[in-house]
Amino acid sequence: MSNLTDKTEYRALSIIARIIKEFEKMHYLDMSKNDDWDTCSARNLLQGIVESNGYKINYDQNSKKPLLKNQDDGLRK
């Protein structure tokens, strides 16, 4: 599935960021309680991967960059 390394590369994080944005499209759709819970959990896990690597999702539609570097990166452990 992937090559295991010590650090996740930017391209992998960019793909995860685009997937997270796709989850936003389900906000207005009807889902069962269990499916909603699982979907929310999956999104949160993916977002955690992005954030633990020092980035956040860029929701600016005028930007082609899917990620922004966290400004507080030095404060988080």
C-alpha positions, 0 to 999 in steps of 0.5 A: 500500500505504501513505502514505510518511512520515518516521515510522510511525504507532502504528496501523500498528505496532499492526497489525504487533504483532498479526501478530507475535502470530499467528506465535506460534501456528505454534510447534507446527505442522509445517512444512518447514525452508524454510517455517520459515526463511521464517516466522521471517525474516518475523517477525524483520523485522516485529519489527525494524520495531516495535523500530526505532520504539521499541516492544516487543510486549505479550504480556500477555493482560489488556491491550488495548495491543498495544505498550509503549514501550521504556524504553531508547529513549534508549540505542538508535540 
